Amino acid sequence: MRLSPDELVFWQYGWFKLNATIVFTWAIILVMAIGAKLITRKLSTDHQRSRWQNLLEIVICGIQQQIEDIGLKQPRKYIGFLGTLFLFVAVSALCTVIPGYEPPTGSLSTTMALAMCVFVAVPLFGIEAQGIGGYLRTYIEPTVIMLPFNLISEASRTLALAVRLFGNMMSGAMIMAILLTITPLLFPIVMTALGLLTGMVQAYIFSILAAVYIAAATRVRETKPKKHQPQPT
């Protein structure tokens, strides 16, 4: 039993290894890119719409609503990044019904790459919303003593994002493999459905946490109004 798709190597030349993680990651990227192109090539604004366009609008509207509910007032600005994170993790989980497929999110290198995308995006969105000075001040609030703790928090939550997604996807695959080995005729359908549900939940959690971090970074600090001093008569 493989603990990670990194262990499945299709081709190797010297130090370079073409493993299942790389192959399936690029396969998902191509499927998502081609699918988006095919669905959006004939968009309609009237009542006669294709089923694929209706499905796409439902997904997009749902993601926008979730982003707005978290506190980001302009969801269209963030949907490209957060929506892509959600769809990538979700499609990675949905494709597990394909024989021979192994989700790239079962590799720590993939989940760490996704977490690093969040790590870079959070300060970029924060600087755009507050300016570089306003964003950097958040690291010394409420006092400058908190600077090292805030920096550690930034690094630790990035690691937590990667490890949480990797652990859940890997453990789900291992449990499914064990149960299928013990009772191959009883559990396949149930465990496949459970695996799909787990993958969708993990996609939702990952994107929601990324949105929460961005919302915290883009929140503009309100300055307290000065008390009115009575003028001497």
N, C-alpha and C positions, 0 to 999 in steps of 0.2 A: 504494500500500500504506500503510495506517494504522499508525503506531507505537503508538498508544494508542486505546482506545475513547473517550477524551475528545474526539477529533477528529471523531467522528460525532455531530453535533448534530441532534436531532429537532425541537426548538422553541426559540425564543429570544425573550425580551422584555426589551429593555434590556440590562442587565448579566447577567441570569439566563439560563443556558443549560441546557436539558434534554438532556443528552448520553447516550450509550449507557452510560456508567459508572453514572450515577444510575438509569437505567431498569432495567438488568439487575441492579444491586445490590438494588433494592427487589423485583424479580421473584423473585430467589433467596430473599430474606427471607420473602416471602409463601409461596413454595413450601415452604420448610422449616417455617414456622409451621403452615400448613394440613396438611402431611403429618404433622407431629408430633401435631396434634389428631386426625386421622383414625385414626392408628395406635394412639394411647393411649386412645381413647374406650371401647374394649371390651377392656381388658386381662384376662387370665385367669391364675389362679394354679394351676390344675390342669394335667394333661398334655395337654388339648385346647387347643392354642394355634394362632393363625393364623400363616401364613407370615411376615407382616409383623412380628408380635410376635417371632417367633424371630429374624428378621433384625435387628430393633432390639436385642434382648438380646445378640446376638453382637457388634454394634458397641459397645454400652455396656460390656459386660464386657471387650472388647479394650482400649478406651480406659482403663478403670479399672486394668487390669493394667499397662499402660504407665506410667500415672501413679505407681502403687505401686512399680514397678521403678526409677523415677528417684530415689525416696527420700521421696516424700510419703506419710506414713503414713495419712492420711485422704483417700483418693482421691475419696470422695463429695463432699467440700467443694469440690473444684476441678474436678470433671467438668463442671459447668455452664458454666464459663468456657472451659476448655481444649477440651472437647468441641465447643462452639459454634465456636471458632476452626477446629478441624480440619474440621468438617462444612461450614462456609462455604467454605473454600478448596477442599475436595474437590468439593463440588457445583458450584462455579464452574468447575472443570476438567471434570467429567463432562458438563456441559451443552454443551460445545463440539461435540458430535455434532449439535446442533440447527442447521440452516441459518440463517445470518444472525445467529447469536449470537456475541457477543464477550465473553470473560471479564472481569469488572470488576477481577480481580487483575492484569490487564495494564495497569492504570493506577497510577501512582505515588501518586496521591491516596488510592486504596483501600488499598494496602499500607501507606502511612504511617498511615492511620487505624487499621488493625489493629495496627500496631506501637505506636501511642500507647495503645491499649487495654492492651497488655502493660506499657507504661511506667507506667501508672497503677495497674494491678492488682498489680504486684510489691511496691511499698511498702505497699499496703493489706493484702495478705496477710502481709507481713513484720511490720508493726505489730501485726496481730491475734495473731500467734504469739509475738512477743518483747516487745511493748510499744513505745511510741514511743522511750523511752530506749535500750532494748536494740537496736532496729533502727538508730537513728542512730549508735550506737557502732560499727556495722560499717563505717561510712565512714572511721573514723579508726584502723582496725586494719591492721597491727600498730602503727602510729605515726601521729600526727596529720599528719605530712608527706604521707601517702597520701590525704588528703582531696580535693585537687583532681584527683588521678589517678582516684580512685574515682568522682567526679562526671563526669569526662570519659568513663569507661568506661560509666556508665549511659546517657549520651547517644549514644555511638558504637554501642553494641550495639542501641539502638533504631533508629538509622539503618541499621545493617547488616541488621536483620530486614526492614525495608521494601525496601531496595535489592535484597537477595538474592531475595526473592519476586518483585518486579517484573521484575528482570533475567531470571530463569529463565522466567517466563511470557511475557514479551515476545519473548525470543530464540527460544523454542519456536514461537510463532506465526509469527514471521518466517521461520524455517527451513522450516516447513511450507508457507507461502505460496510461497516460492521454488521448492521442489521440486515443488509442484503445478503451478506455472506451466511448469516445464521438462518434466515428464513427467506430465501430468494423468491418464493411464490406468493408470499403474503404481503410484504411491505413495499414493493416497488412503487406502486401508484401513490400510496399514502405518503411515503417518504419523499417522493418527487414533488408532490404538492406542498409538503411542509418546507422543503428546501426552497421552492419558489417563493413562498410566503416570507421565509426568513430573509432571502435576498432582497425582496422589495422593502421589507422593514429596515434593513441595514442601509439601503439606498436613501430612504426617507430620513433616517437618523443622521447619516453623514451630511446630506445637503442641508438639513435643518441646523445642525451644529455650525456648519460653515456660515450660514445666514446669520446666526446669532452672533458669531464673532465679528462679522462685517457690520452688523447693526451696532454693536458696542463700539467699534472703531470709528464709525461715521456719525455717532451721536454728538451733536454740537453741545458743548457745555454752556449752560446759561449763566451769565454773570448776575450776581445778586444786585438789585438796585440799591443805590445809596440812600440812607435815611435822609429825609428832608430836614435841613437845619433851619429853624426859624430865624428870620432876619431881625436884627435889633431895631427897635423903633427909635 
